[in-house]
Amino acid sequence: MQQQLRQLLPDGEMGPSAALALLCSSAAAVAVWKWLGKRQIQEKMEEARRTRDQGVKKMEKAVQQFREQISHVQTRAILSLPLVELAGRLREGSLSPETVLYTYVEKGHLSTCGLVQFLNAPVQEDSVLVKVLKKQGAIPFALTNVSQSLFCYDCSNAIFGQTLNPLNHKKSPGGSSGGEGALIAGGGSILGIGSDIGGSIRLPSSFCGLCGLKPTSDRLSLSGASGPINGILSVPCALGPMARDVDSLALCMKALLCEEMFQLDPTVPPIPFNEEVYASCAPLRIGYYDTDGYFPLPPCMRRAVHETRDALRAAGHELVPFAPPRIHYVMTELFLKTFFADGCRTFLDLFTGNIVDPGLKPQVNCYKIPTLGKKLLALILKPLFPRLADYLSALCGMRSVNKMWKHQHQIMAYRTEFIARWRELRLDVMLCPVLGPAFTTGYPGKLLTAISSTMLYNVLNFPAGVVPVSTVTEADEEELKLYRGYCDDPWDRTLKQAVEGAVGLPVAVQCVALPWQEELCLRFMKEVETLSREKTAI
């Protein structure tokens, strides 16, 4: 550059033409540099897709060869078997592991979190959960698609594209564990493991008509599990199972809560599965609510809570109304500020050198607004759209250690307050709504705060599961036309658009227990599942 300047400035001065030439050459160099960077990203993404496609072709060939050798196998019969029955057939020898594997297998895998920088960093070792499952006889055969950065409940990224809901291809399977939900709901797998830090197991379970359990964090080992951001402890992540029925979830938990896992990860409390609690038939005292007072859900989801409440009451359980305290405060001051404590800087760093997925752009664009701009916008919007204003304020972060410590104390204080209210009512478990039905693709990125129904139990660190209990009816669609939400603001109108056209899609409820009581949560889920199936059979 100095030599170029000397050539351009023989007399020590820069004329207009020289300055223009220098400016043009610099602009051209920057443009070429950016183009080369984007081209490198595209090449990495294309290579990842080629690797995936080659893996799928190899697996398809292996499946075809196996089926030619054993043409008498009834694949539909195998696919229809619940996990508990399938495991029994494998133990007794009436089905071989190879037959079952090749009946299900149809995918390849890469572990990227939808981000380009992870394409060059393949995982060298199985996570603890995968090691334990293998030891128990499971055969992991596919790693499924996720939303870019995992902080969105759609299932799309710039590397592998959009995963569709197998029940309706206009709809999202949910996320971030949406690929797992789609694979199980589409009949391609019988059991999967998802991660959940705001609803990422429960939302795809709701959207795809599955059962899913988010345990208390650390009930199952997180060791070796990959994620884009580590070290967020105030609102902890949890790994948990997804399947077509509750017994499958329970079987998975029994298999994982074993000495093998406790030895591999001594930070996990050595609490084996309590079969006595899961098998109990004692009446339960059940708290319930149909809205959290922050983001009202569509009519079909509230109907699901009412019908389930009535069925539980008729079955001999005691139902007690409950009002979750201060959800607006929990969403903005506790949940969002945990993840955006540094004013969104860490999340924005994830997208350095990445192509942002179109479905995530509404979120990322909000993160990019300068802090002063967020504060001014929040001030302007507060009288008209208070939820949006508080969301923008939360994205400004905390920016001091003192505020961070105070924030963590506020989360602990809220947990204490919530448990005290639970104890006052002498509750065993809680029945409440979950976000759904399935959103049209592209909408989850526009409505991050609609996950208030699930994020609450991440902040509290309570075990929470989802059970499908009904489907969307024509009457639900008609009632949706009258939906106004609480604020009649852009978010309420967007939610209405997101869930339109869902007739026939699954409708679910959420079941919750106190920390470390996964067996009780599963027992409650099983009761709800049994009652909903009895109603369907009538």
KEPAKE-840185 format. One record per residue (C-alpha): residue in one letter; x negated, y negated, z negated. Coordinates in steps of 0.1 Angstrom, whole numbers, plus 2048, in hexadecimal, padded with zeros to 3 digits. Layout:
# residues N
atom r: a u: X v: Y w: Z
...
END
This chain:
# residues 538
atom r: m u: 800 v: 800 w: 800
atom r: q u: 7E3 v: 7E8 w: 7F8
atom r: q u: 7D3 v: 7EF w: 819
atom r: q u: 7F4 v: 7E8 w: 82B
atom r: l u: 7F7 v: 7C7 w: 819
atom r: r u: 7D3 v: 7BD w: 822
atom r: q u: 7DB v: 7C5 w: 847
atom r: l u: 7FB v: 7B1 w: 845
atom r: l u: 7EB v: 794 w: 832
atom r: p u: 7C9 v: 78D w: 843
atom r: d u: 7CA v: 769 w: 836
atom r: g u: 7D7 v: 771 w: 814
atom r: e u: 7FA v: 766 w: 81C
atom r: m u: 819 v: 779 w: 826
atom r: g u: 82C v: 76B w: 844
atom r: p u: 852 v: 772 w: 849
atom r: s u: 84C v: 78C w: 863
atom r: a u: 833 v: 79F w: 84E
atom r: a u: 84A v: 79E w: 830
atom r: l u: 867 v: 7AB w: 845
atom r: a u: 851 v: 7C7 w: 853
atom r: l u: 846 v: 7D1 w: 830
atom r: l u: 869 v: 7D1 w: 823
atom r: c u: 876 v: 7E6 w: 840
atom r: s u: 859 v: 7FF w: 83D
atom r: s u: 860 v: 802 w: 817
atom r: a u: 885 v: 807 w: 81D
atom r: a u: 87E v: 821 w: 837
atom r: a u: 866 v: 834 w: 820
atom r: v u: 880 v: 834 w: 804
atom r: a u: 89A v: 841 w: 81C
atom r: v u: 884 v: 85D w: 828
atom r: w u: 87A v: 866 w: 804
atom r: k u: 89F v: 868 w: 7FA
atom r: w u: 8A7 v: 87C w: 819
atom r: l u: 88B v: 895 w: 812
atom r: g u: 897 v: 898 w: 7EE
atom r: k u: 8BB v: 8A0 w: 7F9
atom r: r u: 8AE v: 8B8 w: 813
atom r: q u: 89B v: 8CB w: 7F9
atom r: i u: 8BA v: 8CD w: 7E3
atom r: q u: 8CE v: 8DA w: 801
atom r: e u: 8B4 v: 8F4 w: 809
atom r: k u: 8B4 v: 901 w: 7E5
atom r: m u: 8DA v: 903 w: 7E5
atom r: e u: 8DB v: 915 w: 806
atom r: e u: 8C1 v: 92E w: 7F9
atom r: a u: 8D7 v: 934 w: 7DA
atom r: r u: 8F5 v: 93A w: 7F0
atom r: r u: 8E1 v: 952 w: 806
atom r: t u: 8D5 v: 965 w: 7E8
atom r: r u: 8F9 v: 968 w: 7DB
atom r: d u: 906 v: 974 w: 7FD
atom r: q u: 8EA v: 98D w: 801
atom r: g u: 8F2 v: 99B w: 7DF
atom r: v u: 916 v: 99E w: 7E7
atom r: k u: 90F v: 9B0 w: 808
atom r: k u: 8F8 v: 9C9 w: 7F6
atom r: m u: 913 v: 9D0 w: 7DC
atom r: e u: 92E v: 9D4 w: 7F7
atom r: k u: 918 v: 9ED w: 809
atom r: a u: 911 v: A01 w: 7EA
atom r: v u: 936 v: A01 w: 7E2
atom r: q u: 93F v: A0D w: 805
atom r: q u: 925 v: A29 w: 803
atom r: f u: 932 v: A34 w: 7E2
atom r: r u: 957 v: A34 w: 7ED
atom r: e u: 94D v: A49 w: 80C
atom r: q u: 93E v: A63 w: 7F5
atom r: i u: 95C v: A63 w: 7DD
atom r: s u: 97A v: A5B w: 7F3
atom r: h u: 993 v: A6A w: 7DB
atom r: v u: 98F v: A50 w: 7C0
atom r: q u: 9AE v: A3C w: 7B9
atom r: t u: 9A0 v: A19 w: 7B5
atom r: r u: 9C2 v: A09 w: 7AD
atom r: a u: 9C7 v: A21 w: 790
atom r: i u: 9A5 v: A18 w: 782
atom r: l u: 9AB v: 9F3 w: 785
atom r: s u: 9CC v: 9F6 w: 773
atom r: l u: 9BD v: A06 w: 754
atom r: p u: 9BA v: 9F0 w: 735
atom r: l u: 997 v: 9EE w: 727
atom r: v u: 99F v: A03 w: 708
atom r: e u: 9AD v: A1F w: 71E
atom r: l u: 991 v: A1C w: 737
atom r: a u: 977 v: A1F w: 71C
atom r: g u: 988 v: A3E w: 70F
atom r: r u: 988 v: A4E w: 732
atom r: l u: 963 v: A46 w: 736
atom r: r u: 95B v: A56 w: 714
atom r: e u: 96E v: A76 w: 71B
atom r: g u: 95E v: A79 w: 73D
atom r: s u: 97E v: A78 w: 753
atom r: l u: 96F v: A59 w: 764
atom r: s u: 94B v: A53 w: 76C
atom r: p u: 939 v: A32 w: 766
atom r: e u: 92F v: A30 w: 78A
atom r: t u: 952 v: A34 w: 796
atom r: v u: 95F v: A18 w: 780
atom r: l u: 941 v: A01 w: 788
atom r: y u: 945 v: A05 w: 7AE
atom r: t u: 96B v: A00 w: 7AB
atom r: y u: 965 v: 9DE w: 79B
atom r: v u: 944 v: 9D2 w: 7AA
atom r: e u: 945 v: 9B7 w: 7C5
atom r: k u: 92F v: 99A w: 7BB
atom r: g u: 90A v: 98D w: 7B8
atom r: h u: 8FD v: 973 w: 7A1
atom r: l u: 8E7 v: 955 w: 798
atom r: s u: 8E6 v: 942 w: 778
atom r: t u: 8E6 v: 91C w: 77F
atom r: c u: 902 v: 90B w: 76B
atom r: g u: 909 v: 8FC w: 78D
atom r: l u: 8EA v: 8E7 w: 78C
atom r: v u: 8CD v: 8E7 w: 7A5
atom r: q u: 8B1 v: 8E5 w: 78C
atom r: f u: 8BA v: 907 w: 77F
atom r: l u: 8B5 v: 918 w: 7A1
atom r: n u: 890 v: 919 w: 79A
atom r: a u: 893 v: 927 w: 777
atom r: p u: 8A1 v: 94A w: 778
atom r: v u: 8A9 v: 959 w: 756
atom r: q u: 88F v: 973 w: 74D
atom r: e u: 8A1 v: 985 w: 731
atom r: d u: 8C5 v: 98F w: 728
atom r: s u: 8D7 v: 97C w: 70D
atom r: v u: 8DD v: 98E w: 6EC
atom r: l u: 902 v: 995 w: 6F5
atom r: v u: 8F9 v: 9A5 w: 716
atom r: k u: 8DE v: 9BA w: 705
atom r: v u: 8F8 v: 9C6 w: 6EC
atom r: l u: 913 v: 9CD w: 706
atom r: k u: 8FA v: 9E1 w: 71A
atom r: k u: 8F0 v: 9F5 w: 6FB
atom r: q u: 915 v: 9FC w: 6F5
atom r: g u: 918 v: A0A w: 719
atom r: a u: 925 v: 9EC w: 72B
atom r: i u: 919 v: 9E4 w: 74F
atom r: p u: 917 v: 9BF w: 756
atom r: f u: 919 v: 9BC w: 77C
atom r: a u: 922 v: 997 w: 784
atom r: l u: 91A v: 974 w: 779
atom r: t u: 937 v: 95E w: 783
atom r: n u: 93B v: 93A w: 78E
atom r: v u: 93E v: 91C w: 776
atom r: s u: 944 v: 8F7 w: 778
atom r: q u: 926 v: 8E1 w: 77E
atom r: s u: 916 v: 8D8 w: 75C
atom r: l u: 930 v: 8EE w: 74A
atom r: f u: 941 v: 8CE w: 73D
atom r: c u: 960 v: 8D0 w: 753
atom r: y u: 97D v: 8E8 w: 753
atom r: d u: 97F v: 8ED w: 778
atom r: c u: 968 v: 907 w: 789
atom r: s u: 954 v: 8F6 w: 7A4
atom r: n u: 931 v: 8EC w: 7AB
atom r: a u: 91C v: 8DF w: 7C8
atom r: i u: 909 v: 900 w: 7CB
atom r: f u: 924 v: 91B w: 7CD
atom r: g u: 943 v: 905 w: 7D3
atom r: q u: 966 v: 908 w: 7C5
atom r: t u: 973 v: 928 w: 7B4
atom r: l u: 999 v: 92C w: 7BA
atom r: n u: 9B4 v: 939 w: 7A3
atom r: p u: 9BC v: 95C w: 7B0
atom r: l u: 9E1 v: 957 w: 7A7
atom r: n u: 9E4 v: 938 w: 7BC
atom r: h u: 9C8 v: 92B w: 7D2
atom r: k u: 9D2 v: 907 w: 7CF
atom r: k u: 9CB v: 909 w: 7AA
atom r: s u: 9AB v: 909 w: 795
atom r: p u: 9A3 v: 928 w: 780
atom r: g u: 998 v: 910 w: 764
atom r: g u: 976 v: 90D w: 756
atom r: s u: 95B v: 90B w: 74F
atom r: s u: 95D v: 932 w: 74D
atom r: g u: 974 v: 930 w: 76B
atom r: g u: 962 v: 949 w: 781
atom r: e u: 965 v: 963 w: 765
atom r: g u: 98A v: 95C w: 762
atom r: a u: 990 v: 95E w: 787
atom r: l u: 97D v: 97F w: 78A
atom r: i u: 990 v: 990 w: 76E
atom r: a u: 9B2 v: 982 w: 779
atom r: g u: 9AB v: 98D w: 79D
atom r: g u: 9A4 v: 9B1 w: 792
atom r: g u: 97E v: 9AF w: 798
atom r: s u: 974 v: 9B5 w: 774
atom r: i u: 984 v: 9C1 w: 754
atom r: l u: 970 v: 9AD w: 73A
atom r: g u: 95B v: 98E w: 73A
atom r: i u: 948 v: 977 w: 723
atom r: g u: 94D v: 952 w: 724
atom r: s u: 940 v: 934 w: 711
atom r: d u: 956 v: 91A w: 700
atom r: i u: 94D v: 8F7 w: 6F3
atom r: g u: 96E v: 8E5 w: 6FB
atom r: g u: 984 v: 901 w: 708
atom r: s u: 96F v: 912 w: 723
atom r: i u: 97B v: 935 w: 719
atom r: r u: 99F v: 92C w: 711
atom r: l u: 9A6 v: 915 w: 72E
atom r: p u: 99E v: 92F w: 74A
atom r: s u: 9B1 v: 949 w: 735
atom r: s u: 9CF v: 932 w: 735
atom r: f u: 9CC v: 929 w: 75A
atom r: c u: 9C7 v: 94D w: 765
atom r: g u: 9DF v: 960 w: 74E
atom r: l u: 9C4 v: 971 w: 739
atom r: c u: 9BD v: 976 w: 714
atom r: g u: 99E v: 964 w: 708
atom r: l u: 98E v: 95F w: 6E5
atom r: k u: 977 v: 943 w: 6DA
atom r: p u: 968 v: 950 w: 6BA
atom r: t u: 959 v: 93C w: 69E
atom r: s u: 937 v: 930 w: 6AB
atom r: d u: 91B v: 948 w: 6A0
atom r: r u: 933 v: 965 w: 69A
atom r: l u: 924 v: 971 w: 6BB
atom r: s u: 900 v: 96A w: 6C4
atom r: l u: 8F8 v: 94D w: 6DB
atom r: s u: 8D4 v: 958 w: 6DE
atom r: g u: 8C9 v: 959 w: 703
atom r: a u: 8E9 v: 949 w: 710
atom r: s u: 8E1 v: 92D w: 729
atom r: g u: 8EF v: 90A w: 72A
atom r: p u: 8E6 v: 8E8 w: 738
atom r: i u: 8E4 v: 8D7 w: 717
atom r: n u: 8D8 v: 8E7 w: 6F6
atom r: g u: 8D8 v: 8DB w: 6D2
atom r: i u: 8FB v: 8CD w: 6CF
atom r: l u: 904 v: 8DA w: 6AC
atom r: s u: 920 v: 8C3 w: 6A0
atom r: v u: 939 v: 8D4 w: 6B8
atom r: p u: 92A v: 8F6 w: 6BD
atom r: c u: 92D v: 90D w: 6DC
atom r: a u: 93A v: 930 w: 6D8
atom r: l u: 939 v: 94F w: 6EF
atom r: g u: 957 v: 965 w: 6F1
atom r: p u: 96A v: 980 w: 705
atom r: m u: 984 v: 97C w: 721
atom r: a u: 99A v: 999 w: 72C
atom r: r u: 9BD v: 9A2 w: 737
atom r: d u: 9CA v: 9AC w: 714
atom r: v u: 9C2 v: 9A7 w: 6F0
atom r: d u: 9B7 v: 9CB w: 6E9
atom r: s u: 99B v: 9C6 w: 702
atom r: l u: 98F v: 9A7 w: 6EF
atom r: a u: 990 v: 9BA w: 6CF
atom r: l u: 97D v: 9D7 w: 6DE
atom r: c u: 962 v: 9BF w: 6EB
atom r: m u: 95F v: 9AF w: 6C8
atom r: k u: 95C v: 9D1 w: 6B8
atom r: a u: 940 v: 9DA w: 6D0
atom r: l u: 92D v: 9BA w: 6CB
atom r: l u: 930 v: 9B6 w: 6A5
atom r: c u: 917 v: 9D3 w: 69F
atom r: e u: 8F6 v: 9D9 w: 68F
atom r: e u: 8E4 v: 9D4 w: 6B0
atom r: m u: 8F0 v: 9B0 w: 6B3
atom r: f u: 8E8 v: 9A8 w: 68F
atom r: q u: 8C5 v: 9B6 w: 694
atom r: l u: 8BE v: 9A3 w: 6B4
atom r: d u: 8CB v: 983 w: 6A6
atom r: p u: 8C7 v: 980 w: 680
atom r: t u: 8D8 v: 95D w: 681
atom r: v u: 8F9 v: 96E w: 687
atom r: p u: 90C v: 976 w: 667
atom r: p u: 90C v: 99D w: 664
atom r: i u: 932 v: 99F w: 663
atom r: p u: 93F v: 9BF w: 675
atom r: f u: 962 v: 9C0 w: 685
atom r: n u: 97D v: 9C4 w: 66B
atom r: e u: 994 v: 9DE w: 67A
atom r: e u: 9AC v: 9DD w: 65C
atom r: v u: 9B4 v: 9B8 w: 662
atom r: y u: 9B9 v: 9BD w: 687
atom r: a u: 9D0 v: 9DB w: 682
atom r: s u: 9E5 v: 9CB w: 666
atom r: c u: A0B v: 9C7 w: 66A
atom r: a u: A11 v: 9B0 w: 64D
atom r: p u: A27 v: 992 w: 653
atom r: l u: A14 v: 972 w: 65A
atom r: r u: A1A v: 94E w: 64F
atom r: i u: A15 v: 93B w: 670
atom r: g u: A11 v: 916 w: 675
atom r: y u: A1C v: 908 w: 696
atom r: y u: A1E v: 8E8 w: 6AB
atom r: d u: A27 v: 8E1 w: 6CF
atom r: t u: A13 v: 8C1 w: 6D4
atom r: d u: 9F4 v: 8B1 w: 6C5
atom r: g u: A01 v: 88E w: 6C9
atom r: y u: 9E4 v: 884 w: 6E0
atom r: f u: 9E9 v: 895 w: 702
atom r: p u: A0C v: 8A4 w: 705
atom r: l u: A0D v: 8C3 w: 71B
atom r: p u: A25 v: 8CC w: 737
atom r: p u: A48 v: 8D9 w: 72D
atom r: c u: A40 v: 8FD w: 734
atom r: m u: A23 v: 8FE w: 71B
atom r: r u: A39 v: 8F0 w: 6FF
atom r: r u: A54 v: 908 w: 708
atom r: a u: A3B v: 925 w: 704
atom r: v u: A34 v: 91A w: 6E0
atom r: h u: A59 v: 917 w: 6D8
atom r: e u: A61 v: 93A w: 6E7
atom r: t u: A43 v: 94A w: 6D6
atom r: r u: A4D v: 939 w: 6B4
atom r: d u: A70 v: 947 w: 6B7
atom r: a u: A64 v: 96A w: 6C0
atom r: l u: A4B v: 96A w: 6A3
atom r: r u: A66 v: 95E w: 68B
atom r: a u: A7E v: 979 w: 697
atom r: a u: A63 v: 993 w: 691
atom r: g u: A61 v: 98A w: 66C
atom r: h u: A45 v: 971 w: 66B
atom r: e u: A48 v: 94F w: 659
atom r: l u: A44 v: 930 w: 66F
atom r: v u: A39 v: 90F w: 660
atom r: p u: A38 v: 8EE w: 673
atom r: f u: A16 v: 8DE w: 674
atom r: a u: A09 v: 8BC w: 681
atom r: p u: 9E4 v: 8BC w: 68A
atom r: p u: 9D5 v: 89B w: 67B
atom r: r u: 9C7 v: 87F w: 690
atom r: i u: 9C0 v: 890 w: 6B1
atom r: h u: 9B9 v: 86F w: 6C3
atom r: y u: 99D v: 869 w: 6A9
atom r: v u: 990 v: 88C w: 6AD
atom r: m u: 98E v: 88A w: 6D3
atom r: t u: 97E v: 868 w: 6D6
atom r: e u: 96A v: 864 w: 6B6
atom r: l u: 95F v: 888 w: 6AF
atom r: f u: 960 v: 89D w: 6CE
atom r: l u: 956 v: 884 w: 6EA
atom r: k u: 93C v: 872 w: 6D5
atom r: t u: 92B v: 893 w: 6CE
atom r: f u: 923 v: 899 w: 6F2
atom r: f u: 91D v: 875 w: 6FC
atom r: a u: 90A v: 869 w: 6DE
atom r: d u: 8EE v: 85A w: 6F4
atom r: g u: 907 v: 847 w: 70A
atom r: c u: 909 v: 863 w: 724
atom r: r u: 8E3 v: 862 w: 72C
atom r: t u: 8DD v: 888 w: 727
atom r: f u: 8FB v: 891 w: 73C
atom r: l u: 8F1 v: 87A w: 758
atom r: d u: 8CD v: 888 w: 757
atom r: l u: 8DD v: 8AA w: 760
atom r: f u: 8E6 v: 89C w: 782
atom r: t u: 8C4 v: 88D w: 78A
atom r: g u: 8BB v: 89D w: 7AB
atom r: n u: 8DD v: 8AE w: 7AD
atom r: i u: 8FB v: 8A9 w: 7C4
atom r: v u: 918 v: 8A2 w: 7AE
atom r: d u: 936 v: 8B9 w: 7B4
atom r: p u: 954 v: 8A5 w: 7C1
atom r: g u: 96A v: 8B3 w: 7A5
atom r: l u: 952 v: 8A5 w: 78B
atom r: k u: 94D v: 883 w: 79B
atom r: p u: 969 v: 871 w: 787
atom r: q u: 958 v: 87B w: 767
atom r: v u: 935 v: 873 w: 772
atom r: n u: 940 v: 851 w: 780
atom r: c u: 94D v: 848 w: 75D
atom r: y u: 92C v: 853 w: 74E
atom r: k u: 918 v: 83D w: 766
atom r: i u: 92A v: 81D w: 75B
atom r: p u: 910 v: 808 w: 747
atom r: t u: 917 v: 806 w: 722
atom r: l u: 921 v: 7E2 w: 723
atom r: g u: 939 v: 7E9 w: 740
atom r: k u: 949 v: 805 w: 72C
atom r: k u: 94E v: 7EF w: 70E
atom r: l u: 95D v: 7D3 w: 723
atom r: l u: 974 v: 7EA w: 735
atom r: a u: 97F v: 7FA w: 714
atom r: l u: 987 v: 7D7 w: 707
atom r: i u: 99B v: 7CE w: 725
atom r: l u: 9AE v: 7EF w: 727
atom r: k u: 9B5 v: 7F3 w: 702
atom r: p u: 9D8 v: 7E2 w: 702
atom r: l u: 9E4 v: 7F4 w: 721
atom r: f u: 9D3 v: 817 w: 720
atom r: p u: 9C6 v: 81D w: 6FD
atom r: r u: 9BB v: 842 w: 704
atom r: l u: 9A7 v: 837 w: 722
atom r: a u: 997 v: 81A w: 70F
atom r: d u: 98D v: 831 w: 6F2
atom r: y u: 97F v: 84A w: 70B
atom r: l u: 968 v: 830 w: 71A
atom r: s u: 95E v: 824 w: 6F7
atom r: a u: 954 v: 848 w: 6ED
atom r: l u: 93E v: 84A w: 70C
atom r: c u: 929 v: 82D w: 6FE
atom r: g u: 91B v: 845 w: 6E4
atom r: m u: 90C v: 83E w: 6C2
atom r: r u: 8E8 v: 834 w: 6C9
atom r: s u: 8DB v: 836 w: 6A5
atom r: v u: 8D1 v: 852 w: 68E
atom r: n u: 8E6 v: 843 w: 672
atom r: k u: 905 v: 844 w: 688
atom r: m u: 8FD v: 867 w: 692
atom r: w u: 8FC v: 873 w: 66E
atom r: k u: 91C v: 860 w: 666
atom r: h u: 92C v: 871 w: 684
atom r: q u: 922 v: 894 w: 679
atom r: h u: 92F v: 88D w: 656
atom r: q u: 951 v: 882 w: 666
atom r: i u: 954 v: 8A3 w: 677
atom r: m u: 94E v: 8B6 w: 656
atom r: a u: 967 v: 8A0 w: 644
atom r: y u: 981 v: 8A6 w: 65F
atom r: r u: 97C v: 8CC w: 65C
atom r: t u: 981 v: 8C9 w: 637
atom r: e u: 9A1 v: 8B5 w: 63C
atom r: f u: 9AF v: 8CD w: 655
atom r: i u: 9A8 v: 8EC w: 640
atom r: a u: 9B7 v: 8DB w: 622
atom r: r u: 9D8 v: 8D5 w: 635
atom r: w u: 9D7 v: 8F9 w: 641
atom r: r u: 9D2 v: 905 w: 61D
atom r: e u: 9EE v: 8EF w: 610
atom r: l u: A06 v: 900 w: 627
atom r: r u: 9F8 v: 923 w: 61F
atom r: l u: 9F4 v: 92C w: 643
atom r: d u: 9E4 v: 94B w: 651
atom r: v u: 9E2 v: 941 w: 675
atom r: m u: 9ED v: 925 w: 68D
atom r: l u: A02 v: 926 w: 6AD
atom r: c u: 9FD v: 909 w: 6C5
atom r: p u: 9FC v: 8FF w: 6EA
atom r: v u: 9DF v: 902 w: 702
atom r: l u: 9DA v: 8ED w: 722
atom r: g u: 9EB v: 8FB w: 740
atom r: p u: 9F9 v: 907 w: 758
atom r: a u: 9DD v: 908 w: 771
atom r: f u: 9D2 v: 8E7 w: 77F
atom r: t u: 9D0 v: 8E0 w: 7A4
atom r: t u: 9AB v: 8E1 w: 7AE
atom r: g u: 999 v: 8C0 w: 7A9
atom r: y u: 9AF v: 8B3 w: 78D
atom r: p u: 99C v: 8BF w: 76E
atom r: g u: 980 v: 8A6 w: 775
atom r: k u: 999 v: 88A w: 773
atom r: l u: 9A7 v: 895 w: 751
atom r: l u: 98B v: 89E w: 739
atom r: t u: 99F v: 894 w: 71A
atom r: a u: 9BC v: 8AA w: 723
atom r: i u: 9AA v: 8C6 w: 711
atom r: s u: 9B4 v: 8B8 w: 6EF
atom r: s u: 9C7 v: 8D8 w: 6E7
atom r: t u: 9A8 v: 8ED w: 6EA
atom r: m u: 98C v: 8D6 w: 6E0
atom r: l u: 99B v: 8D2 w: 6BD
atom r: y u: 990 v: 8F5 w: 6B3
atom r: n u: 96D v: 8F0 w: 6C0
atom r: v u: 96A v: 8D2 w: 6A9
atom r: l u: 978 v: 8E6 w: 68D
atom r: n u: 965 v: 905 w: 697
atom r: f u: 983 v: 91C w: 692
atom r: p u: 988 v: 93C w: 6A6
atom r: a u: 9A3 v: 936 w: 6C0
atom r: g u: 9B2 v: 94C w: 6DB
atom r: v u: 9C9 v: 94A w: 6F8
atom r: v u: 9E5 v: 962 w: 701
atom r: p u: 9FC v: 95F w: 720
atom r: v u: A21 v: 961 w: 716
atom r: s u: A35 v: 955 w: 734
atom r: t u: A34 v: 946 w: 757
atom r: v u: A3E v: 925 w: 765
atom r: t u: A63 v: 924 w: 771
atom r: e u: A76 v: 90E w: 789
atom r: a u: A87 v: 8FE w: 76A
atom r: d u: A64 v: 8F5 w: 75D
atom r: e u: A5C v: 8E4 w: 77E
atom r: e u: A7C v: 8D0 w: 77D
atom r: e u: A76 v: 8C5 w: 759
atom r: l u: A52 v: 8BB w: 763
atom r: k u: A61 v: 8A0 w: 779
atom r: l u: A6D v: 88F w: 75A
atom r: y u: A4A v: 891 w: 749
atom r: r u: A3D v: 870 w: 73D
atom r: g u: A24 v: 879 w: 723
atom r: y u: A1E v: 862 w: 705
atom r: c u: A0F v: 844 w: 716
atom r: d u: A1C v: 846 w: 73A
atom r: d u: 9F9 v: 83C w: 744
atom r: p u: 9E4 v: 849 w: 761
atom r: w u: 9D9 v: 868 w: 74E
atom r: d u: 9FD v: 872 w: 748
atom r: r u: A06 v: 86D w: 76C
atom r: t u: 9E7 v: 881 w: 777
atom r: l u: 9EF v: 89E w: 760
atom r: k u: A12 v: 8A0 w: 770
atom r: q u: A02 v: 8A2 w: 793
atom r: a u: 9E8 v: 8BB w: 787
atom r: v u: A01 v: 8D6 w: 77C
atom r: e u: A1C v: 8D1 w: 797
atom r: g u: A23 v: 8EF w: 7AD
atom r: a u: A1C v: 90A w: 792
atom r: v u: A3C v: 920 w: 794
atom r: g u: A32 v: 943 w: 78B
atom r: l u: A10 v: 93A w: 77C
atom r: p u: A08 v: 946 w: 758
atom r: v u: A12 v: 932 w: 739
atom r: a u: 9FE v: 939 w: 719
atom r: v u: 9FD v: 930 w: 6F5
atom r: q u: 9DF v: 92C w: 6DD
atom r: c u: 9DA v: 940 w: 6BD
atom r: v u: 9C2 v: 933 w: 6A2
atom r: a u: 9B4 v: 93F w: 681
atom r: l u: 99B v: 932 w: 667
atom r: p u: 975 v: 935 w: 66D
atom r: w u: 967 v: 959 w: 66D
atom r: q u: 98A v: 968 w: 66F
atom r: e u: 988 v: 974 w: 693
atom r: e u: 999 v: 995 w: 68B
atom r: l u: 9B7 v: 982 w: 67C
atom r: c u: 9B8 v: 96C w: 69B
atom r: l u: 9B8 v: 98B w: 6B2
atom r: r u: 9D3 v: 99C w: 69D
atom r: f u: 9E9 v: 97D w: 6A1
atom r: m u: 9E2 v: 97C w: 6C6
atom r: k u: 9EC v: 9A1 w: 6C9
atom r: e u: A0D v: 999 w: 6B7
atom r: v u: A14 v: 97D w: 6D0
atom r: e u: A0A v: 993 w: 6ED
atom r: t u: A21 v: 9B0 w: 6E2
atom r: l u: A3F v: 999 w: 6DC
atom r: s u: A3B v: 988 w: 6FE
atom r: r u: A38 v: 9AA w: 710
atom r: e u: A57 v: 9B6 w: 6FE
atom r: k u: A6A v: 997 w: 70A
atom r: t u: A5E v: 99D w: 72E
atom r: a u: A68 v: 9C1 w: 72D
atom r: i u: A8C v: 9B9 w: 723
END
